[in-house]
Amino acid sequence: MCTVRSYESGAELAAEIAKRGDLFIGEFADVPVGGWDRLVDGVDRTPRQMIAYQLGWMGLLLSWEREEHAGAEVVTPAPGFRWNQLGDLYDAFYQRWEESSAEELIDRFTTMLGEVVHLVNSLTEEELFEPGRRAWASSTPSAWPVWKWVHINTVAPFTTFRTKMRKWKKQAGV
């Protein structure tokens, strides 16, 4: 796994999430109607799958926090899935969004991105940066602080998938 960057503050993390999310979703503006489910050589996901993946992980982050806040036991990564079943989890993300229009995918991404930024902005520096502040963030042996979970499930894949999307567009002739 690559080295994870660090942040000086929650505000810096929130700004980076917003910036990288906007850059990522901006790549989808010119995907043709017939291209959303098209695989191309050298890219392992379709445009729809790339957004579905992001929606899935952002949704999990938000649900983990919401459930813990409500006093519920949080199951990570998701009910019915273990960490060694991520391929199946990704398939569930894809199935959830397979019938959605491009507009709906982009709108939902934008809304959820705002919710994640709001979540980060609502947490104290201690809640974000000190390990052990959330049970869901301590649910694996890594026991990462919240910021790292957020980064790994937003900024990192937004950046990686933006590169994949740019390659997809080049291969697809868009």
VMD Tcl script that builds the backbone (N, CA, C; Angstrom):
set m [mol new atoms 522]
animate dup $m
set s [atomselect $m all]
$s set {name element resname resid chain x y z} {
  {N N MET 1 A 0.846 -1.180 0.000}
  {CA C MET 1 A 0.000 0.000 0.000}
  {C C MET 1 A 0.891 1.242 0.000}
  {N N CYS 2 A 0.435 2.263 -0.651}
  {CA C CYS 2 A 1.226 3.487 -0.741}
  {C C CYS 2 A 1.173 4.268 0.574}
  {N N THR 3 A 2.100 5.172 0.710}
  {CA C THR 3 A 2.157 6.011 1.891}
  {C C THR 3 A 0.956 6.948 1.900}
  {N N VAL 4 A 0.342 7.089 3.041}
  {CA C VAL 4 A -0.822 7.954 3.173}
  {C C VAL 4 A -0.354 9.327 3.623}
  {N N ARG 5 A -0.798 10.331 2.938}
  {CA C ARG 5 A -0.424 11.687 3.331}
  {C C ARG 5 A -1.082 12.015 4.664}
  {N N SER 6 A -0.641 13.055 5.306}
  {CA C SER 6 A -1.260 13.468 6.565}
  {C C SER 6 A -1.799 14.883 6.405}
  {N N TYR 7 A -2.551 15.298 7.382}
  {CA C TYR 7 A -3.214 16.601 7.337}
  {C C TYR 7 A -2.926 17.346 8.628}
  {N N GLU 8 A -2.824 18.650 8.519}
  {CA C GLU 8 A -2.575 19.494 9.687}
  {C C GLU 8 A -3.837 19.737 10.505}
  {N N SER 9 A -5.003 19.633 9.831}
  {CA C SER 9 A -6.263 19.942 10.522}
  {C C SER 9 A -7.423 19.279 9.800}
  {N N GLY 10 A -8.542 19.258 10.474}
  {CA C GLY 10 A -9.768 18.773 9.853}
  {C C GLY 10 A -10.180 19.645 8.679}
  {N N ALA 11 A -9.955 20.943 8.800}
  {CA C ALA 11 A -10.307 21.864 7.709}
  {C C ALA 11 A -9.492 21.536 6.456}
  {N N GLU 12 A -8.212 21.196 6.637}
  {CA C GLU 12 A -7.378 20.833 5.492}
  {C C GLU 12 A -7.887 19.538 4.841}
  {N N LEU 13 A -8.249 18.549 5.658}
  {CA C LEU 13 A -8.802 17.300 5.144}
  {C C LEU 13 A -10.107 17.568 4.398}
  {N N ALA 14 A -10.999 18.344 4.982}
  {CA C ALA 14 A -12.284 18.644 4.340}
  {C C ALA 14 A -12.074 19.339 2.995}
  {N N ALA 15 A -11.138 20.277 2.950}
  {CA C ALA 15 A -10.859 20.993 1.699}
  {C C ALA 15 A -10.314 20.041 0.635}
  {N N GLU 16 A -9.464 19.106 1.048}
  {CA C GLU 16 A -8.885 18.154 0.092}
  {C C GLU 16 A -9.955 17.189 -0.420}
  {N N ILE 17 A -10.862 16.752 0.451}
  {CA C ILE 17 A -11.966 15.882 0.028}
  {C C ILE 17 A -12.798 16.608 -1.022}
  {N N ALA 18 A -13.173 17.848 -0.741}
  {CA C ALA 18 A -13.999 18.628 -1.674}
  {C C ALA 18 A -13.265 18.826 -2.999}
  {N N LYS 19 A -12.010 19.191 -2.934}
  {CA C LYS 19 A -11.224 19.444 -4.152}
  {C C LYS 19 A -11.110 18.179 -5.000}
  {N N ARG 20 A -10.673 17.092 -4.394}
  {CA C ARG 20 A -10.465 15.846 -5.147}
  {C C ARG 20 A -11.784 15.249 -5.632}
  {N N GLY 21 A -12.827 15.389 -4.819}
  {CA C GLY 21 A -14.144 14.908 -5.245}
  {C C GLY 21 A -14.667 15.682 -6.437}
  {N N ASP 22 A -14.509 16.999 -6.424}
  {CA C ASP 22 A -14.950 17.831 -7.554}
  {C C ASP 22 A -14.160 17.497 -8.820}
  {N N LEU 23 A -12.849 17.311 -8.686}
  {CA C LEU 23 A -12.034 16.953 -9.851}
  {C C LEU 23 A -12.465 15.591 -10.412}
  {N N PHE 24 A -12.686 14.628 -9.518}
  {CA C PHE 24 A -13.109 13.296 -9.944}
  {C C PHE 24 A -14.441 13.360 -10.689}
  {N N ILE 25 A -15.451 13.942 -10.079}
  {CA C ILE 25 A -16.788 13.913 -10.687}
  {C C ILE 25 A -16.837 14.769 -11.948}
  {N N GLY 26 A -15.974 15.765 -12.048}
  {CA C GLY 26 A -15.909 16.579 -13.253}
  {C C GLY 26 A -15.524 15.786 -14.490}
  {N N GLU 27 A -14.832 14.667 -14.306}
  {CA C GLU 27 A -14.427 13.832 -15.432}
  {C C GLU 27 A -15.605 13.154 -16.129}
  {N N PHE 28 A -16.756 13.134 -15.505}
  {CA C PHE 28 A -17.896 12.391 -16.047}
  {C C PHE 28 A -18.838 13.234 -16.898}
  {N N ALA 29 A -18.588 14.528 -16.958}
  {CA C ALA 29 A -19.499 15.434 -17.667}
  {C C ALA 29 A -19.650 15.092 -19.143}
  {N N ASP 30 A -18.603 14.577 -19.757}
  {CA C ASP 30 A -18.661 14.322 -21.197}
  {C C ASP 30 A -18.722 12.836 -21.561}
  {N N VAL 31 A -19.092 11.984 -20.600}
  {CA C VAL 31 A -19.258 10.563 -20.921}
  {C C VAL 31 A -20.544 10.415 -21.738}
  {N N PRO 32 A -20.445 9.820 -22.925}
  {CA C PRO 32 A -21.659 9.658 -23.744}
  {C C PRO 32 A -22.650 8.699 -23.089}
  {N N VAL 33 A -23.912 8.862 -23.417}
  {CA C VAL 33 A -24.978 8.047 -22.828}
  {C C VAL 33 A -24.653 6.559 -22.938}
  {N N GLY 34 A -24.160 6.114 -24.048}
  {CA C GLY 34 A -23.864 4.697 -24.245}
  {C C GLY 34 A -22.551 4.238 -23.638}
  {N N GLY 35 A -21.834 5.135 -22.985}
  {CA C GLY 35 A -20.528 4.782 -22.453}
  {C C GLY 35 A -20.490 4.412 -20.991}
  {N N TRP 36 A -21.554 4.640 -20.272}
  {CA C TRP 36 A -21.549 4.462 -18.822}
  {C C TRP 36 A -21.257 3.036 -18.364}
  {N N ASP 37 A -21.591 2.065 -19.190}
  {CA C ASP 37 A -21.382 0.667 -18.811}
  {C C ASP 37 A -20.350 -0.024 -19.700}
  {N N ARG 38 A -19.533 0.757 -20.347}
  {CA C ARG 38 A -18.535 0.225 -21.288}
  {C C ARG 38 A -17.183 0.026 -20.613}
  {N N LEU 39 A -16.652 -1.180 -20.725}
  {CA C LEU 39 A -15.288 -1.461 -20.300}
  {C C LEU 39 A -14.363 -1.191 -21.468}
  {N N VAL 40 A -13.176 -0.675 -21.179}
  {CA C VAL 40 A -12.169 -0.465 -22.213}
  {C C VAL 40 A -10.875 -1.142 -21.773}
  {N N ASP 41 A -10.027 -1.438 -22.734}
  {CA C ASP 41 A -8.742 -2.072 -22.437}
  {C C ASP 41 A -7.932 -1.219 -21.470}
  {N N GLY 42 A -7.385 -1.869 -20.457}
  {CA C GLY 42 A -6.503 -1.196 -19.521}
  {C C GLY 42 A -7.189 -0.493 -18.361}
  {N N VAL 43 A -8.515 -0.526 -18.321}
  {CA C VAL 43 A -9.259 0.091 -17.212}
  {C C VAL 43 A -10.210 -0.976 -16.663}
  {N N ASP 44 A -10.124 -1.225 -15.367}
  {CA C ASP 44 A -10.835 -2.361 -14.772}
  {C C ASP 44 A -12.288 -2.096 -14.386}
  {N N ARG 45 A -12.764 -0.871 -14.578}
  {CA C ARG 45 A -14.152 -0.554 -14.225}
  {C C ARG 45 A -14.762 0.348 -15.290}
  {N N THR 46 A -16.079 0.284 -15.369}
  {CA C THR 46 A -16.821 1.195 -16.232}
  {C C THR 46 A -16.995 2.523 -15.502}
  {N N PRO 47 A -17.357 3.581 -16.200}
  {CA C PRO 47 A -17.644 4.835 -15.501}
  {C C PRO 47 A -18.699 4.665 -14.396}
  {N N ARG 48 A -19.764 3.935 -14.671}
  {CA C ARG 48 A -20.807 3.713 -13.650}
  {C C ARG 48 A -20.214 3.014 -12.431}
  {N N GLN 49 A -19.372 2.015 -12.648}
  {CA C GLN 49 A -18.770 1.289 -11.536}
  {C C GLN 49 A -17.835 2.176 -10.726}
  {N N MET 50 A -17.135 3.087 -11.399}
  {CA C MET 50 A -16.242 3.990 -10.672}
  {C C MET 50 A -17.023 4.882 -9.717}
  {N N ILE 51 A -18.135 5.425 -10.173}
  {CA C ILE 51 A -18.947 6.263 -9.290}
  {C C ILE 51 A -19.612 5.401 -8.222}
  {N N ALA 52 A -20.116 4.231 -8.599}
  {CA C ALA 52 A -20.775 3.346 -7.629}
  {C C ALA 52 A -19.817 2.973 -6.496}
  {N N TYR 53 A -18.566 2.719 -6.834}
  {CA C TYR 53 A -17.553 2.407 -5.831}
  {C C TYR 53 A -17.424 3.566 -4.838}
  {N N GLN 54 A -17.323 4.777 -5.358}
  {CA C GLN 54 A -17.182 5.952 -4.492}
  {C C GLN 54 A -18.435 6.145 -3.631}
  {N N LEU 55 A -19.600 5.991 -4.244}
  {CA C LEU 55 A -20.848 6.120 -3.483}
  {C C LEU 55 A -20.930 5.068 -2.383}
  {N N GLY 56 A -20.497 3.863 -2.707}
  {CA C GLY 56 A -20.531 2.794 -1.717}
  {C C GLY 56 A -19.674 3.104 -0.498}
  {N N TRP 57 A -18.437 3.510 -0.715}
  {CA C TRP 57 A -17.547 3.779 0.417}
  {C C TRP 57 A -17.949 5.034 1.176}
  {N N MET 58 A -18.363 6.078 0.474}
  {CA C MET 58 A -18.816 7.266 1.209}
  {C C MET 58 A -20.049 6.927 2.030}
  {N N GLY 59 A -20.948 6.142 1.459}
  {CA C GLY 59 A -22.142 5.732 2.195}
  {C C GLY 59 A -21.800 4.930 3.438}
  {N N LEU 60 A -20.807 4.047 3.327}
  {CA C LEU 60 A -20.389 3.279 4.501}
  {C C LEU 60 A -19.801 4.178 5.569}
  {N N LEU 61 A -18.911 5.084 5.185}
  {CA C LEU 61 A -18.340 6.009 6.179}
  {C C LEU 61 A -19.438 6.751 6.935}
  {N N LEU 62 A -20.383 7.285 6.188}
  {CA C LEU 62 A -21.473 8.048 6.808}
  {C C LEU 62 A -22.337 7.156 7.687}
  {N N SER 63 A -22.605 5.936 7.236}
  {CA C SER 63 A -23.441 5.034 8.039}
  {C C SER 63 A -22.718 4.578 9.295}
  {N N TRP 64 A -21.408 4.338 9.218}
  {CA C TRP 64 A -20.661 3.940 10.417}
  {C C TRP 64 A -20.773 5.021 11.491}
  {N N GLU 65 A -20.585 6.249 11.089}
  {CA C GLU 65 A -20.650 7.355 12.052}
  {C C GLU 65 A -22.069 7.523 12.593}
  {N N ARG 66 A -23.046 7.474 11.709}
  {CA C ARG 66 A -24.455 7.628 12.109}
  {C C ARG 66 A -24.853 6.520 13.086}
  {N N GLU 67 A -24.495 5.273 12.774}
  {CA C GLU 67 A -24.861 4.141 13.624}
  {C C GLU 67 A -24.171 4.215 14.988}
  {N N GLU 68 A -22.895 4.559 15.002}
  {CA C GLU 68 A -22.202 4.671 16.289}
  {C C GLU 68 A -22.814 5.786 17.122}
  {N N HIS 69 A -23.113 6.884 16.473}
  {CA C HIS 69 A -23.724 8.023 17.171}
  {C C HIS 69 A -25.076 7.633 17.780}
  {N N ALA 70 A -25.800 6.736 17.115}
  {CA C ALA 70 A -27.105 6.275 17.594}
  {C C ALA 70 A -26.979 5.161 18.640}
  {N N GLY 71 A -25.746 4.762 18.943}
  {CA C GLY 71 A -25.534 3.730 19.955}
  {C C GLY 71 A -25.619 2.306 19.421}
  {N N ALA 72 A -25.700 2.154 18.109}
  {CA C ALA 72 A -25.775 0.823 17.509}
  {C C ALA 72 A -24.382 0.229 17.362}
  {N N GLU 73 A -24.320 -1.086 17.297}
  {CA C GLU 73 A -23.048 -1.752 17.020}
  {C C GLU 73 A -22.783 -1.652 15.525}
  {N N VAL 74 A -21.639 -1.121 15.173}
  {CA C VAL 74 A -21.292 -0.924 13.769}
  {C C VAL 74 A -20.577 -2.159 13.245}
  {N N VAL 75 A -21.048 -2.648 12.110}
  {CA C VAL 75 A -20.421 -3.789 11.449}
  {C C VAL 75 A -19.606 -3.253 10.274}
  {N N THR 76 A -18.296 -3.512 10.319}
  {CA C THR 76 A -17.440 -3.078 9.225}
  {C C THR 76 A -16.915 -4.302 8.480}
  {N N PRO 77 A -16.770 -4.253 7.173}
  {CA C PRO 77 A -17.061 -3.088 6.365}
  {C C PRO 77 A -18.552 -2.830 6.175}
  {N N ALA 78 A -19.375 -3.896 6.135}
  {CA C ALA 78 A -20.822 -3.736 5.983}
  {C C ALA 78 A -21.500 -5.020 6.440}
  {N N PRO 79 A -22.752 -4.929 6.884}
  {CA C PRO 79 A -23.459 -6.147 7.280}
  {C C PRO 79 A -23.456 -7.178 6.142}
  {N N GLY 80 A -23.069 -8.397 6.482}
  {CA C GLY 80 A -23.031 -9.472 5.501}
  {C C GLY 80 A -21.712 -9.593 4.754}
  {N N PHE 81 A -20.765 -8.705 5.043}
  {CA C PHE 81 A -19.473 -8.728 4.358}
  {C C PHE 81 A -18.349 -8.665 5.376}
  {N N ARG 82 A -17.275 -9.404 5.072}
  {CA C ARG 82 A -16.068 -9.328 5.885}
  {C C ARG 82 A -14.993 -8.657 5.050}
  {N N TRP 83 A -13.913 -8.283 5.709}
  {CA C TRP 83 A -12.837 -7.580 5.017}
  {C C TRP 83 A -12.206 -8.414 3.911}
  {N N ASN 84 A -12.314 -9.723 3.996}
  {CA C ASN 84 A -11.763 -10.565 2.932}
  {C C ASN 84 A -12.775 -10.820 1.811}
  {N N GLN 85 A -13.889 -10.077 1.823}
  {CA C GLN 85 A -14.930 -10.208 0.802}
  {C C GLN 85 A -15.190 -8.879 0.084}
  {N N LEU 86 A -14.158 -8.090 -0.072}
  {CA C LEU 86 A -14.358 -6.771 -0.675}
  {C C LEU 86 A -14.831 -6.849 -2.124}
  {N N GLY 87 A -14.404 -7.849 -2.871}
  {CA C GLY 87 A -14.901 -8.006 -4.241}
  {C C GLY 87 A -16.411 -8.144 -4.273}
  {N N ASP 88 A -16.956 -8.925 -3.346}
  {CA C ASP 88 A -18.416 -9.080 -3.253}
  {C C ASP 88 A -19.081 -7.775 -2.830}
  {N N LEU 89 A -18.426 -7.048 -1.943}
  {CA C LEU 89 A -18.961 -5.756 -1.517}
  {C C LEU 89 A -19.010 -4.796 -2.701}
  {N N TYR 90 A -17.939 -4.762 -3.498}
  {CA C TYR 90 A -17.932 -3.888 -4.675}
  {C C TYR 90 A -19.045 -4.274 -5.640}
  {N N ASP 91 A -19.267 -5.582 -5.815}
  {CA C ASP 91 A -20.366 -6.030 -6.675}
  {C C ASP 91 A -21.706 -5.517 -6.154}
  {N N ALA 92 A -21.870 -5.501 -4.830}
  {CA C ALA 92 A -23.110 -4.964 -4.241}
  {C C ALA 92 A -23.234 -3.467 -4.535}
  {N N PHE 93 A -22.118 -2.727 -4.476}
  {CA C PHE 93 A -22.144 -1.308 -4.835}
  {C C PHE 93 A -22.611 -1.151 -6.281}
  {N N TYR 94 A -22.037 -1.948 -7.181}
  {CA C TYR 94 A -22.376 -1.834 -8.599}
  {C C TYR 94 A -23.851 -2.157 -8.836}
  {N N GLN 95 A -24.346 -3.213 -8.196}
  {CA C GLN 95 A -25.749 -3.597 -8.356}
  {C C GLN 95 A -26.680 -2.512 -7.835}
  {N N ARG 96 A -26.307 -1.881 -6.739}
  {CA C ARG 96 A -27.143 -0.825 -6.156}
  {C C ARG 96 A -27.385 0.304 -7.148}
  {N N TRP 97 A -26.395 0.617 -7.968}
  {CA C TRP 97 A -26.474 1.783 -8.862}
  {C C TRP 97 A -26.601 1.432 -10.338}
  {N N GLU 98 A -26.801 0.154 -10.672}
  {CA C GLU 98 A -26.781 -0.253 -12.079}
  {C C GLU 98 A -27.932 0.300 -12.916}
  {N N GLU 99 A -29.022 0.672 -12.308}
  {CA C GLU 99 A -30.173 1.200 -13.047}
  {C C GLU 99 A -30.268 2.722 -12.994}
  {N N SER 100 A -29.356 3.361 -12.313}
  {CA C SER 100 A -29.416 4.811 -12.123}
  {C C SER 100 A -28.948 5.556 -13.366}
  {N N SER 101 A -29.563 6.684 -13.600}
  {CA C SER 101 A -29.146 7.521 -14.723}
  {C C SER 101 A -27.831 8.222 -14.377}
  {N N ALA 102 A -27.175 8.701 -15.417}
  {CA C ALA 102 A -25.931 9.438 -15.210}
  {C C ALA 102 A -26.181 10.648 -14.317}
  {N N GLU 103 A -27.262 11.345 -14.570}
  {CA C GLU 103 A -27.588 12.532 -13.760}
  {C C GLU 103 A -27.776 12.158 -12.291}
  {N N GLU 104 A -28.475 11.070 -12.048}
  {CA C GLU 104 A -28.697 10.626 -10.666}
  {C C GLU 104 A -27.379 10.256 -9.988}
  {N N LEU 105 A -26.506 9.554 -10.701}
  {CA C LEU 105 A -25.207 9.176 -10.139}
  {C C LEU 105 A -24.398 10.409 -9.759}
  {N N ILE 106 A -24.329 11.362 -10.669}
  {CA C ILE 106 A -23.551 12.579 -10.422}
  {C C ILE 106 A -24.169 13.396 -9.296}
  {N N ASP 107 A -25.502 13.532 -9.301}
  {CA C ASP 107 A -26.179 14.281 -8.233}
  {C C ASP 107 A -25.965 13.622 -6.875}
  {N N ARG 108 A -26.090 12.307 -6.836}
  {CA C ARG 108 A -25.930 11.594 -5.562}
  {C C ARG 108 A -24.488 11.705 -5.065}
  {N N PHE 109 A -23.536 11.613 -5.995}
  {CA C PHE 109 A -22.139 11.773 -5.607}
  {C C PHE 109 A -21.925 13.156 -4.993}
  {N N THR 110 A -22.427 14.178 -5.655}
  {CA C THR 110 A -22.238 15.553 -5.178}
  {C C THR 110 A -22.860 15.739 -3.800}
  {N N THR 111 A -24.051 15.202 -3.608}
  {CA C THR 111 A -24.722 15.300 -2.307}
  {C C THR 111 A -23.930 14.576 -1.227}
  {N N MET 112 A -23.527 13.354 -1.529}
  {CA C MET 112 A -22.802 12.563 -0.536}
  {C C MET 112 A -21.435 13.170 -0.235}
  {N N LEU 113 A -20.789 13.724 -1.243}
  {CA C LEU 113 A -19.519 14.406 -1.026}
  {C C LEU 113 A -19.700 15.533 -0.011}
  {N N GLY 114 A -20.764 16.312 -0.175}
  {CA C GLY 114 A -21.062 17.380 0.782}
  {C C GLY 114 A -21.304 16.843 2.179}
  {N N GLU 115 A -21.957 15.681 2.280}
  {CA C GLU 115 A -22.216 15.074 3.588}
  {C C GLU 115 A -20.919 14.633 4.258}
  {N N VAL 116 A -19.991 14.091 3.483}
  {CA C VAL 116 A -18.706 13.671 4.053}
  {C C VAL 116 A -17.913 14.894 4.508}
  {N N VAL 117 A -17.897 15.940 3.700}
  {CA C VAL 117 A -17.206 17.171 4.094}
  {C C VAL 117 A -17.828 17.721 5.373}
  {N N HIS 118 A -19.155 17.704 5.439}
  {CA C HIS 118 A -19.847 18.176 6.647}
  {C C HIS 118 A -19.457 17.313 7.857}
  {N N LEU 119 A -19.407 16.008 7.671}
  {CA C LEU 119 A -19.006 15.109 8.757}
  {C C LEU 119 A -17.620 15.489 9.266}
  {N N VAL 120 A -16.669 15.639 8.367}
  {CA C VAL 120 A -15.304 15.981 8.774}
  {C C VAL 120 A -15.288 17.312 9.514}
  {N N ASN 121 A -16.015 18.282 8.990}
  {CA C ASN 121 A -16.060 19.594 9.641}
  {C C ASN 121 A -16.758 19.566 10.999}
  {N N SER 122 A -17.604 18.567 11.228}
  {CA C SER 122 A -18.338 18.486 12.497}
  {C C SER 122 A -17.545 17.795 13.607}
  {N N LEU 123 A -16.469 17.113 13.242}
  {CA C LEU 123 A -15.671 16.391 14.228}
  {C C LEU 123 A -14.588 17.293 14.805}
  {N N THR 124 A -14.263 17.060 16.058}
  {CA C THR 124 A -13.173 17.807 16.678}
  {C C THR 124 A -11.846 17.277 16.145}
  {N N GLU 125 A -10.806 18.040 16.349}
  {CA C GLU 125 A -9.475 17.592 15.936}
  {C C GLU 125 A -9.120 16.287 16.649}
  {N N GLU 126 A -9.499 16.165 17.913}
  {CA C GLU 126 A -9.224 14.945 18.665}
  {C C GLU 126 A -9.967 13.759 18.060}
  {N N GLU 127 A -11.257 13.952 17.724}
  {CA C GLU 127 A -12.036 12.863 17.135}
  {C C GLU 127 A -11.449 12.424 15.795}
  {N N LEU 128 A -10.925 13.355 15.046}
  {CA C LEU 128 A -10.350 13.033 13.741}
  {C C LEU 128 A -8.970 12.389 13.831}
  {N N PHE 129 A -8.115 12.912 14.687}
  {CA C PHE 129 A -6.699 12.561 14.632}
  {C C PHE 129 A -6.192 11.632 15.727}
  {N N GLU 130 A -6.951 11.421 16.770}
  {CA C GLU 130 A -6.506 10.526 17.834}
  {C C GLU 130 A -7.134 9.144 17.668}
  {N N PRO 131 A -6.316 8.096 17.648}
  {CA C PRO 131 A -6.859 6.732 17.554}
  {C C PRO 131 A -7.772 6.434 18.740}
  {N N GLY 132 A -8.736 5.554 18.511}
  {CA C GLY 132 A -9.611 5.106 19.579}
  {C C GLY 132 A -10.800 6.011 19.859}
  {N N ARG 133 A -11.013 7.043 19.078}
  {CA C ARG 133 A -12.123 7.972 19.314}
  {C C ARG 133 A -13.445 7.480 18.744}
  {N N ARG 134 A -13.387 6.499 17.845}
  {CA C ARG 134 A -14.587 5.887 17.293}
  {C C ARG 134 A -14.390 4.381 17.284}
  {N N ALA 135 A -15.392 3.650 17.771}
  {CA C ALA 135 A -15.306 2.187 17.776}
  {C C ALA 135 A -15.190 1.657 16.346}
  {N N TRP 136 A -15.930 2.249 15.404}
  {CA C TRP 136 A -15.872 1.742 14.031}
  {C C TRP 136 A -14.479 1.904 13.439}
  {N N ALA 137 A -13.762 2.947 13.804}
  {CA C ALA 137 A -12.416 3.170 13.289}
  {C C ALA 137 A -11.408 2.241 13.963}
  {N N SER 138 A -11.783 1.667 15.081}
  {CA C SER 138 A -10.909 0.741 15.813}
  {C C SER 138 A -11.329 -0.705 15.604}
  {N N SER 139 A -12.181 -0.942 14.608}
  {CA C SER 139 A -12.779 -2.265 14.412}
  {C C SER 139 A -11.866 -3.264 13.719}
  {N N THR 140 A -10.745 -2.809 13.228}
  {CA C THR 140 A -9.774 -3.709 12.607}
  {C C THR 140 A -8.472 -3.610 13.397}
  {N N PRO 141 A -7.570 -4.552 13.209}
  {CA C PRO 141 A -6.304 -4.495 13.948}
  {C C PRO 141 A -5.508 -3.205 13.711}
  {N N SER 142 A -5.741 -2.547 12.590}
  {CA C SER 142 A -5.007 -1.305 12.303}
  {C C SER 142 A -5.383 -0.190 13.271}
  {N N ALA 143 A -6.621 -0.181 13.734}
  {CA C ALA 143 A -7.120 0.844 14.674}
  {C C ALA 143 A -6.700 2.250 14.251}
  {N N TRP 144 A -6.943 2.551 12.991}
  {CA C TRP 144 A -6.607 3.876 12.471}
  {C C TRP 144 A -7.436 4.966 13.119}
  {N N PRO 145 A -6.911 6.174 13.167}
  {CA C PRO 145 A -7.756 7.313 13.543}
  {C C PRO 145 A -8.764 7.586 12.410}
  {N N VAL 146 A -9.814 8.291 12.723}
  {CA C VAL 146 A -10.894 8.545 11.767}
  {C C VAL 146 A -10.372 9.194 10.489}
  {N N TRP 147 A -9.470 10.176 10.600}
  {CA C TRP 147 A -9.010 10.880 9.404}
  {C C TRP 147 A -8.464 9.917 8.362}
  {N N LYS 148 A -7.762 8.881 8.812}
  {CA C LYS 148 A -7.134 7.955 7.865}
  {C C LYS 148 A -8.193 7.134 7.135}
  {N N TRP 149 A -9.231 6.700 7.856}
  {CA C TRP 149 A -10.341 5.994 7.222}
  {C C TRP 149 A -10.998 6.891 6.175}
  {N N VAL 150 A -11.201 8.138 6.543}
  {CA C VAL 150 A -11.847 9.073 5.615}
  {C C VAL 150 A -10.964 9.276 4.384}
  {N N HIS 151 A -9.687 9.517 4.596}
  {CA C HIS 151 A -8.760 9.719 3.473}
  {C C HIS 151 A -8.743 8.507 2.544}
  {N N ILE 152 A -8.578 7.319 3.105}
  {CA C ILE 152 A -8.459 6.082 2.327}
  {C C ILE 152 A -9.733 5.808 1.522}
  {N N ASN 153 A -10.864 6.317 1.988}
  {CA C ASN 153 A -12.133 6.047 1.303}
  {C C ASN 153 A -12.684 7.241 0.530}
  {N N THR 154 A -11.929 8.341 0.473}
  {CA C THR 154 A -12.365 9.501 -0.320}
  {C C THR 154 A -11.204 10.025 -1.159}
  {N N VAL 155 A -10.320 10.785 -0.568}
  {CA C VAL 155 A -9.246 11.446 -1.309}
  {C C VAL 155 A -8.434 10.447 -2.138}
  {N N ALA 156 A -8.002 9.360 -1.529}
  {CA C ALA 156 A -7.153 8.392 -2.239}
  {C C ALA 156 A -7.863 7.803 -3.463}
  {N N PRO 157 A -9.069 7.234 -3.316}
  {CA C PRO 157 A -9.696 6.686 -4.518}
  {C C PRO 157 A -10.189 7.767 -5.494}
  {N N PHE 158 A -10.564 8.939 -5.009}
  {CA C PHE 158 A -10.944 9.995 -5.947}
  {C C PHE 158 A -9.773 10.278 -6.883}
  {N N THR 159 A -8.581 10.312 -6.328}
  {CA C THR 159 A -7.378 10.612 -7.110}
  {C C THR 159 A -7.058 9.464 -8.062}
  {N N THR 160 A -7.047 8.244 -7.549}
  {CA C THR 160 A -6.747 7.073 -8.365}
  {C C THR 160 A -7.783 6.882 -9.470}
  {N N PHE 161 A -9.058 7.007 -9.114}
  {CA C PHE 161 A -10.110 6.767 -10.088}
  {C C PHE 161 A -10.220 7.912 -11.095}
  {N N ARG 162 A -9.798 9.094 -10.729}
  {CA C ARG 162 A -9.770 10.181 -11.715}
  {C C ARG 162 A -8.773 9.827 -12.816}
  {N N THR 163 A -7.618 9.293 -12.424}
  {CA C THR 163 A -6.627 8.850 -13.406}
  {C C THR 163 A -7.205 7.742 -14.277}
  {N N LYS 164 A -7.899 6.789 -13.655}
  {CA C LYS 164 A -8.530 5.709 -14.427}
  {C C LYS 164 A -9.579 6.268 -15.385}
  {N N MET 165 A -10.328 7.246 -14.927}
  {CA C MET 165 A -11.375 7.817 -15.773}
  {C C MET 165 A -10.771 8.553 -16.958}
  {N N ARG 166 A -9.689 9.248 -16.727}
  {CA C ARG 166 A -9.013 9.947 -17.828}
  {C C ARG 166 A -8.487 8.924 -18.849}
  {N N LYS 167 A -7.948 7.811 -18.359}
  {CA C LYS 167 A -7.489 6.743 -19.255}
  {C C LYS 167 A -8.682 6.136 -19.993}
  {N N TRP 168 A -9.800 5.939 -19.279}
  {CA C TRP 168 A -11.008 5.395 -19.910}
  {C C TRP 168 A -11.441 6.303 -21.068}
  {N N LYS 169 A -11.485 7.597 -20.818}
  {CA C LYS 169 A -11.926 8.536 -21.859}
  {C C LYS 169 A -10.983 8.496 -23.064}
  {N N LYS 170 A -9.700 8.416 -22.821}
  {CA C LYS 170 A -8.736 8.356 -23.924}
  {C C LYS 170 A -8.955 7.078 -24.740}
  {N N GLN 171 A -9.085 5.939 -24.049}
  {CA C GLN 171 A -9.305 4.657 -24.733}
  {C C GLN 171 A -10.654 4.615 -25.459}
  {N N ALA 172 A -11.651 5.271 -24.889}
  {CA C ALA 172 A -12.999 5.278 -25.478}
  {C C ALA 172 A -13.151 6.343 -26.566}
  {N N GLY 173 A -12.135 7.179 -26.710}
  {CA C GLY 173 A -12.208 8.230 -27.732}
  {C C GLY 173 A -13.122 9.382 -27.362}
  {N N VAL 174 A -13.264 9.632 -26.077}
  {CA C VAL 174 A -14.139 10.716 -25.605}
  {C C VAL 174 A -13.332 11.989 -25.452}
}
mol reanalyze $m
mol bondsrecalc $m
mol representation Tube
mol addrep $m
